[in-house]
Amino acid sequence: MYSKILVTLDATPTDRAIIEHVKDLARSMNSRVVLLHVADGWAARTYGPDAVSPEITHDTAYLRKIRDEFIAAKIPADAELAYGEPADEIIKWVRKKGCDLVAMSTHGHRFIADIFLGTTASRVQHNISVPVLLLRAK
């Protein structure tokens, strides 16, 4: 059913909820997992893949660590770093590369914060045509 699962990560502790959930799901579905993080700092937004910054170094190492964790659990996994505005880049990735499910942790902001901050999850789910699994981080 879900042969390719896109897991979006924001490189914060909130990722643990979706990582652990997707491990179980991927095992039961024999899925391949693609981990995607969108670097959105000044350098990433300005220079894209040519950006060099502590943020990019940290994000690359983080993605590698999580990918290796999936591989150690015998779950095929790839990791990709995108650059720019997270919701836009996730939507572009799904439209260009395709997947069967997008899995995301949410921060659980409430109404007022959502209005001012916007929600990546909300924007993604309203702009793609594949199922989105949202798991609220604790």
N, C-alpha and C positions, 0 to 999 in steps of 0.2 A: 504494500500500500504506500509506504513512504520509502522509496529507494534512495532518495537524496534529501537530506534535511539540512537546511541552512540555519545555523545557530549564530545569532548576532550577540556580540560581546561588547561591553563598554569598559572592560579592564578595571572593574571595581568588585568589591565583595558581593554585590548583587548577582554577579554571574554564576556563583556557585549553585544557586537554586536551579537554573536552567541546565547547567552542565550535568548535574547529577540526574535530573529528570530525563534528559536526552540520552544519557548513557543507557539507561534501562530501556527506553523506547527504541533506540537504534539496535540494541541487542535483540529485542523481540521481533523487530521488523527486518533484520539483516540489512540495515540502512548504512549508507555512506554519509558521513557528516562533513559539512564544510563550515569552518569557523570563520566568521567575518567580523573584523573590527574596523571602524571608521575613525581614522585620526582626524581630529577636527580643530587642532590648534592653528595658530597663525601660519606657521611654516607649512603645515599640511594643506591648508586652504589656499595658500599663495603659490606653493611650488609643486603640489601634488606628489607624484612618485619621485620627483627629484629632491624632495624635502630632506634635509638633514637636521635633526634636532634631538634633544634628549627624549622628547615625547615619542618620536619615531623609533628610536632605539629601544625604549621601554616597551612600546606596543608590539614590536617585532618579537622581542624575547618572550613577552607574555603569550602571544599567539603560539609560538613554538612550544612553550611549556604545556599549554592546554592541549595542543595537537598531540604531543607526545603522551600525555595522560590518556587520551582516547586510544591511541595506538597500543599502549601498554595494556589497555582493557580489551584488546583484540577487536576494536571498532575502527574500520577504515576512516581516516580523517585527513583533510587538507585544511590549510589555513591561508587566509588572504587578508591583506591590508588594503583598505580603500582610503581615499582622502577627500575631505570636504564636509558637507552637511550630512549627518548620519541618516536621516530619513530618506533624503534624495538618493544617497549612494546605495542604500539597501534596496530601494525600489528599482534603481537602474540595474543592480546586480541580478535581482530576481528576473526582470524582464529580459536581460541579455543572456544569462546562463541557465536560468530555470532550476526549479526544485519542486519537490512535492509538498513541503511543509517548511514554514519559517517559524523558528522557536526563539522567543525573546523573554528575558526577565523584565519586569517593570518595577519602577521605584515606588509605585503606589501613591503618587501625588494625588491630591484631592482638588476638586473643582477650581478654586482660585489659582493654585499653582499651575494647573493645566492650561488655564487661559493665558497666563503670562509666559509660561515656559514652552507651551505646546507639548505634545507628546509624540515622541518618535514612533512608539507602538501604534498609536491611533492613526497617524499619517500613513504608516506602512500598510496597516490592515485595510485602509480605505482606498489604496491605490494599486493593489495587486490582486490577482485572481486565484491565488493558492491559499490554502488554509494557514492561519496564523495561530500558533499556540502561545498564549501569554501566561506567564507564571509570575505571580507577585513575589518579590523577594521579601524575606522576613527581616 
